[in-house]
């Protein structure tokens, strides 16, 4: 019995020693190549997948060892998405330190429906710009995007930390050209921008597009709150006084489309503007929960207002 116990203890110690030897060897540098490789971590990537990607790109010996090390050090939760500069002459501890130091390029998401100044603010926040540097960046970005509202495509971008406003504006315009095509009819893009701000879901966009076009063709004012919000420079709910402002973007006082897009729409809204759904509706509104309600007559619309908004 004692011999059997000693044998079990011996095997346990042996396995433990071999495991330690394997682990120590596995976190050592894979090679001695100092050349830089750009390693990308997408948003939402976990430690296991990071390890697999590092191994697949010949930067570490073992994805399992990386995962174990990240669990021991509790480091994975502090690794941010982006692009890193690594080489395979670094061991797992050194690579982990590089990852914890932060990426040289970062992911920046620009949601559909932002105005160009809001896009500038997103870049400023993501690039951690402060003070005069932030002000200079925004001033330059707005100068370069003057007259380009609607043509700056909303998307998720991988952005170098030393990017200039000129680099970023070109990136947005190039992506618009790739995803949409700059030859899109301006009126379609203006309509798409209104649809973007006036709707809550992809399903309702073609219907709202049809309503807006029907109102334009009938010579009715669009009465789209989003255009007034654009004139005011915010997306706050409009009040009765706001409806009286003198602006070409006031679609309560003016018929037809406003002179320019009011935001930078996504593909869903652009496609809705191109392919509107015909219906009997002339009016719509969203209740306090964001649910849309349509109406065919002003009496029905007033009833919806009383029921859902008052």
C-alpha positions as CSV (number, residue, x, y, z in Angstrom):
1,X,0.0,0.0,0.0
2,X,2.8,2.4,0.9
3,X,4.7,1.6,-2.3
4,X,1.5,2.3,-4.3
5,X,1.0,5.6,-2.5
6,X,4.7,6.6,-3.1
7,X,4.3,5.7,-6.8
8,X,1.2,7.9,-7.1
9,X,3.1,10.8,-5.4
10,X,6.1,10.2,-7.7
11,X,3.9,10.2,-10.8
12,X,2.1,13.4,-9.6
13,X,5.5,15.2,-9.0
14,X,6.8,14.0,-12.3
15,X,3.8,15.2,-14.2
16,X,3.9,18.6,-12.4
17,X,7.6,19.0,-13.2
18,X,7.1,18.1,-16.8
19,X,4.1,20.5,-17.0
20,X,6.2,23.3,-15.5
21,X,9.1,22.6,-17.9
22,X,6.6,22.6,-20.8
23,X,5.0,25.8,-19.7
24,X,8.3,27.6,-19.1
25,X,9.6,26.5,-22.5
26,X,6.3,27.4,-24.2
27,X,6.4,31.0,-23.0
28,X,10.0,31.5,-24.2
29,X,10.6,33.3,-27.5
30,X,9.7,31.3,-30.6
31,X,12.7,32.6,-32.5
32,X,15.2,35.4,-32.8
33,X,13.6,37.4,-35.7
34,X,13.4,41.0,-34.7
35,X,11.4,42.1,-37.7
36,X,8.1,43.7,-36.9
37,X,4.8,42.1,-37.6
38,X,1.5,43.9,-37.4
39,X,-0.8,41.9,-35.2
40,X,-4.5,42.8,-35.3
41,X,-7.0,42.2,-32.5
42,X,-10.6,42.7,-33.5
43,X,-13.2,44.0,-31.1
44,X,-14.7,41.1,-29.0
45,X,-11.7,38.8,-29.4
46,X,-11.1,36.7,-26.3
47,X,-7.7,35.5,-24.8
48,X,-8.0,32.1,-26.3
49,X,-8.5,33.5,-29.8
50,X,-5.7,36.0,-29.3
51,X,-3.4,33.1,-28.5
52,X,-4.5,31.1,-31.5
53,X,-3.9,34.1,-33.8
54,X,-0.5,34.8,-32.2
55,X,0.5,31.1,-32.8
56,X,-0.8,31.1,-36.4
57,X,1.3,34.2,-37.2
58,X,4.4,32.5,-35.7
59,X,4.7,35.0,-32.9
60,X,4.5,32.5,-30.0
61,X,5.0,28.8,-29.5
62,X,1.7,27.8,-27.9
63,X,-1.8,29.4,-27.8
64,X,-2.5,27.3,-24.7
65,X,0.5,28.6,-22.9
66,X,-0.6,32.2,-23.7
67,X,-4.0,31.5,-22.4
68,X,-2.7,30.0,-19.2
69,X,-0.3,33.0,-18.7
70,X,-3.1,35.5,-19.3
71,X,-5.2,33.7,-16.8
72,X,-2.5,33.6,-14.2
73,X,-1.7,37.3,-14.7
74,X,-5.3,38.4,-15.2
75,X,-4.0,40.4,-18.2
76,X,-6.5,39.5,-21.0
77,X,-9.2,41.8,-19.8
78,X,-6.9,44.8,-20.2
79,X,-5.9,44.1,-23.8
80,X,-7.6,46.5,-26.1
81,X,-8.6,45.9,-29.8
82,X,-6.4,47.4,-32.4
83,X,-3.1,46.8,-34.2
84,X,0.1,46.0,-32.4
85,X,3.8,45.8,-33.5
86,X,5.3,42.5,-32.4
87,X,8.2,40.1,-33.2
88,X,8.8,36.5,-32.6
89,X,12.0,37.2,-30.6
90,X,9.7,38.1,-27.7
91,X,8.5,35.7,-25.1
92,X,4.9,35.5,-24.0
93,X,5.5,37.8,-21.0
94,X,7.1,40.4,-23.3
95,X,4.4,40.1,-25.9
96,X,1.7,40.4,-23.1
97,X,3.4,43.6,-21.9
98,X,3.4,45.0,-25.5
99,X,-0.3,44.2,-25.7
100,X,-1.0,45.8,-22.3
101,X,0.9,49.0,-23.4
102,X,-1.8,49.6,-26.0
103,X,-2.2,49.3,-29.8
104,X,-0.5,51.5,-32.4
105,X,-3.8,51.6,-34.3
106,X,-7.3,51.5,-32.7
107,X,-10.8,50.6,-33.8
108,X,-13.2,53.6,-34.0
109,X,-16.9,53.1,-34.6
110,X,-18.9,55.8,-36.3
111,X,-22.6,55.0,-36.1
112,X,-25.0,55.8,-38.8
113,X,-26.6,59.2,-38.5
114,X,-23.8,61.3,-37.1
115,X,-23.1,64.8,-38.3
116,X,-19.5,65.6,-39.3
117,X,-18.8,67.5,-36.1
118,X,-19.9,64.4,-34.1
119,X,-17.6,62.3,-36.2
120,X,-14.8,64.6,-35.3
121,X,-15.7,64.3,-31.6
122,X,-15.6,60.5,-31.9
123,X,-12.1,60.6,-33.3
124,X,-10.9,63.0,-30.7
125,X,-12.2,60.8,-27.9
126,X,-10.8,57.6,-29.4
127,X,-7.4,59.2,-30.1
128,X,-7.4,60.7,-26.5
129,X,-6.7,64.2,-27.8
130,X,-6.9,67.0,-25.2
131,X,-6.9,70.8,-25.0
132,X,-5.5,72.7,-28.0
133,X,-4.6,69.5,-29.8
134,X,-8.2,68.5,-29.8
135,X,-9.4,71.9,-30.9
136,X,-6.9,72.1,-33.7
137,X,-7.9,68.6,-34.8
138,X,-11.7,69.5,-34.9
139,X,-11.1,72.8,-36.6
140,X,-9.1,71.1,-39.4
141,X,-11.6,68.1,-39.7
142,X,-14.5,70.5,-40.1
143,X,-12.6,72.6,-42.6
144,X,-11.8,69.6,-44.7
145,X,-15.4,68.2,-44.5
146,X,-17.1,71.5,-45.4
147,X,-19.9,70.6,-47.8
148,X,-19.3,66.9,-47.4
149,X,-22.1,66.1,-45.0
150,X,-23.6,62.8,-46.1
151,X,-20.5,61.7,-48.0
152,X,-18.6,60.5,-44.9
153,X,-19.4,56.8,-44.6
154,X,-20.3,55.5,-41.1
155,X,-18.5,52.3,-40.3
156,X,-15.9,50.7,-37.9
157,X,-12.4,51.8,-38.9
158,X,-8.9,50.8,-37.8
159,X,-7.2,54.1,-37.2
160,X,-3.5,54.8,-36.6
161,X,-2.9,56.8,-33.4
162,X,-0.9,59.3,-35.4
163,X,-3.6,59.8,-38.0
164,X,-4.2,63.4,-39.2
165,X,-7.6,64.9,-40.0
166,X,-6.7,64.7,-43.7
167,X,-5.9,61.0,-43.4
168,X,-9.2,60.3,-41.7
169,X,-11.4,62.4,-44.1
170,X,-9.8,60.6,-47.1
171,X,-10.5,57.2,-45.4
172,X,-14.2,58.2,-44.9
173,X,-14.6,59.4,-48.4
174,X,-12.8,56.4,-49.9
175,X,-15.1,54.1,-48.0
176,X,-18.2,56.0,-49.2
177,X,-17.0,55.6,-52.8
178,X,-16.5,51.9,-52.2
179,X,-19.7,51.2,-50.4
180,X,-22.1,53.7,-52.0
181,X,-20.5,55.6,-55.0
182,X,-20.0,59.3,-55.0
183,X,-22.2,59.6,-58.2
184,X,-25.3,58.9,-56.1
185,X,-28.0,61.5,-56.8
186,X,-27.8,64.3,-54.2
187,X,-31.5,64.3,-53.5
188,X,-31.5,60.6,-52.8
189,X,-28.7,61.1,-50.3
190,X,-30.5,64.0,-48.7
191,X,-33.6,61.9,-48.4
192,X,-31.6,59.0,-47.0
193,X,-30.1,61.3,-44.3
194,X,-33.6,62.3,-43.2
195,X,-34.7,58.7,-43.1
196,X,-31.7,57.8,-41.0
197,X,-32.6,60.3,-38.3
198,X,-36.4,59.9,-38.6
199,X,-36.6,56.1,-38.2
200,X,-35.7,53.5,-35.6
201,X,-35.5,50.2,-37.5
202,X,-34.6,48.8,-40.9
203,X,-38.2,47.6,-41.5
204,X,-39.8,51.0,-41.2
205,X,-37.3,52.9,-43.4
206,X,-38.8,52.0,-46.9
207,X,-42.3,52.9,-45.6
208,X,-41.1,56.3,-44.2
209,X,-39.2,56.9,-47.5
210,X,-42.5,56.4,-49.4
211,X,-44.3,58.7,-47.1
212,X,-41.7,61.5,-47.4
213,X,-41.6,61.2,-51.2
214,X,-45.3,61.3,-51.5
215,X,-45.4,64.5,-49.4
216,X,-42.8,66.0,-51.6
217,X,-44.6,65.1,-54.8
218,X,-47.9,66.5,-53.4
219,X,-46.2,69.8,-52.5
220,X,-46.6,69.1,-48.8
221,X,-44.0,70.1,-46.3
222,X,-42.1,67.2,-44.9
223,X,-42.5,68.3,-41.3
224,X,-39.4,66.2,-40.3
225,X,-38.2,67.2,-36.9
226,X,-34.7,65.9,-37.7
227,X,-34.1,68.7,-40.2
228,X,-34.9,71.3,-37.6
229,X,-32.6,69.5,-35.1
230,X,-29.8,69.8,-37.8
231,X,-30.4,73.5,-38.1
232,X,-30.2,73.8,-34.3
233,X,-27.0,71.8,-34.2
234,X,-28.3,69.1,-31.9
235,X,-30.6,66.0,-31.7
236,X,-32.7,67.2,-28.8
237,X,-36.5,67.0,-29.1
238,X,-38.0,70.0,-30.8
239,X,-40.5,72.3,-29.3
240,X,-43.2,74.7,-30.7
241,X,-40.7,77.6,-30.9
242,X,-38.2,75.5,-32.8
243,X,-40.8,74.9,-35.5
244,X,-40.7,78.7,-36.3
245,X,-37.0,79.1,-36.9
246,X,-36.1,80.7,-40.2
247,X,-33.9,78.2,-41.9
248,X,-33.8,76.4,-45.2
249,X,-33.7,73.2,-43.1
250,X,-37.1,74.0,-41.5
251,X,-39.3,71.5,-43.3
252,X,-42.3,72.8,-41.5
253,X,-42.1,76.2,-43.2
254,X,-40.5,75.0,-46.5
255,X,-41.6,72.4,-49.0
256,X,-39.2,70.0,-50.7
257,X,-35.9,68.7,-49.4
258,X,-33.4,70.7,-47.4
259,X,-30.4,71.9,-49.3
260,X,-27.9,69.3,-48.1
261,X,-27.9,66.0,-46.2
262,X,-28.5,66.4,-42.4
263,X,-26.2,63.5,-41.3
264,X,-24.2,60.7,-42.7
265,X,-26.6,57.8,-43.4
266,X,-25.9,54.1,-43.6
267,X,-26.6,51.7,-46.4
268,X,-30.0,50.7,-45.0
269,X,-31.3,54.3,-45.2
270,X,-29.7,54.8,-48.6
271,X,-31.3,51.7,-50.0
272,X,-34.7,52.8,-48.5
273,X,-34.4,56.1,-50.3
274,X,-33.7,54.3,-53.5
275,X,-36.4,51.7,-53.1
276,X,-39.3,53.3,-51.2
277,X,-42.4,51.3,-50.3
278,X,-45.7,52.7,-51.6
279,X,-48.5,52.9,-49.0
280,X,-51.7,54.7,-48.1
281,X,-49.9,56.5,-45.3
282,X,-49.2,60.2,-45.2
283,X,-48.1,60.6,-41.5
284,X,-46.1,58.7,-38.9
285,X,-44.8,59.1,-35.4
286,X,-42.9,57.2,-32.8
287,X,-44.3,56.6,-29.3
288,X,-42.2,56.9,-26.2
289,X,-41.0,53.3,-26.6
290,X,-39.8,54.0,-30.2
291,X,-42.6,52.1,-31.8
292,X,-43.8,53.6,-35.1
293,X,-47.4,54.4,-35.8
294,X,-48.7,55.4,-39.3
295,X,-51.8,57.4,-40.3
296,X,-53.6,58.0,-43.5
297,X,-55.4,61.2,-42.5
298,X,-54.6,64.2,-40.2
299,X,-57.4,63.0,-37.9
300,X,-55.8,59.7,-37.5
301,X,-52.4,61.4,-36.9
302,X,-53.9,63.6,-34.2
303,X,-55.5,60.6,-32.6
304,X,-52.1,58.9,-32.6
305,X,-50.5,62.0,-31.0
306,X,-53.2,62.1,-28.3
307,X,-52.9,58.3,-27.7
308,X,-49.1,57.9,-27.8
309,X,-47.4,61.2,-27.1
310,X,-49.7,62.9,-24.6
